[in-house]
Amino acid sequence: MKLLKHIMITALIIASLLSMTGFMAMQQGPFGKTPKGKRLERIQQSPNYRNGSFQNLSETPVQAEEASFFGMMYDFFNKSKSTQPADSIPHVKSDLKTFSTEKPTIFWFGHSSYLIKTNGKNILVDPVFSGYAAPFSFMVKAFKGANNYAVKDLPEIDMLVISHDHYDHLDHQTITALKDRVKHFYVPLGVGAHLENWGIAEDKITELDWWEATSFENLKLTATPARHFSGRGLSRGKSLWASYVLETPEHKIYIGGDSGYDSHFKAISEKFGPMDIAILETGQYNKNWPYIHMMPEQTVQAAQDLHAKVLFPVHLGKFALALHDWDEPLHRVVKAAAENQVKITTPIIGEPIILDQQYPDKQWWKL
């Protein structure tokens, strides 16, 4: 009896220490902060916030109804041996500070990070240059060759746009390194709490709800719906997720963020008209979470819904966040685009896309 009591006390102490360690770890910088005060008051007024969290326009389970824990564990332990490339990801080293053209130009940095240069302005989207997409550096590391751009390579940033607060889109290390080189940050409702916690002044942050718009000189940015979720810790939905429409005097660029397929793509097109280019997620999908990420064929359909002149597939080529072969999304999306006569561009990391002029389409993933 004494031995049993001793074992129970020891187990309780170990559990308490683990719980305390976990709590302390989640107070560290990379986890960010939950919105409070004025930010929370504004969130509570949003039509997209109900029952203590943000909601999608359609019912959106994180997992498929038929998914099971044991089934997902089986899939994980029997996943492809090709989730990471065997060789280094190719890249082109462009001079981002001096590059100039009259047309909007996009430089992709792998996954969902890219720089848009247009009308004399530099717009940076979802930058992740730390080399990992997780709260700790030993987790979800970048593919070899996919992290050859760094903060030091960037020009001064006029607009830094964040789609949502997941680690592969909002990187603590990158944001803190950039914070004094950015004129203004544009984020969905609630994400400003993370930025303020990381030392960014409140007056440099604009939070947007879906369909809210703001301007930076001659550029207009509108936050539009997406079908996804948010959260950097144990809780979900405390901040919003979004896509965006960036309007220049002559072009419209769709910044897709992360999203499952739904009717919002058609609704956005109805409001804004055709897009000159649609930057849409194409990787990190799985049959067990079909509502929060698109299959490549759905990405092509979304581009058609947006009446996009060109599809630029992203959310691939840098991190393995799903169980499919690392290059499967590219094979599938190129095939589906050809079958549906959708123009597609697939640049190498760092290779410029120049609207109306240059759309790289090398199949660089065939290493």
Protein Blocks (a to p, Z undefined) as FASTA:
>chain_A
ZZmmmmmmmmmmmmmmmmmmmmmmmmpmklopadehjlmmmmmmpmkbgghiacdfbdcd
fbdfkbcfklmmmmmmmgcfklbcfbdcddddddfklgccfbdcdddebhjbccddeehi
acdehiafkopacfbfkgoiadehilmbcfklpccdfbdcdfbfcfklmcfklmmmmmmm
cfbdcddehjlmmmmmnopafklcccddehiacdehjaccddddddddedjblbghkacc
dddddddfkbccddebjadddfklmmmmmmnopafbdcddfehiafklmmlpccfklmmm
mmmmnopabdcdehihkbccbfbdfklmmmmmmmmmmmnopacddddehiacdehkbccf
bdfklZZ
